[in-house]
């Protein structure tokens, strides 16, 4: 996954705590309501769920076969 900050430059207020990658471009991100999981949707469809604290992959969902373009969480 590409970095969100320009190489070699620090961004005030942001600290990198972990880095992860998936096999395709990410086109949507969504935090779970409790902020413990980050969902990343790939252009090709799969959705990867990352532990927000450690960056470990919790699960991979199949998503849509023609690609996943948006994510949202149910508050329940």
Buried (B, 14 or more C-beta within 10 A) or exposed (E): EEEEEEEEEEEEEEEEEEEBEBEBEBBBEBEBEEEEBBBBBBBBBBBBBBBBEEEEEBEEEEBEEEBBEEBEEEEE
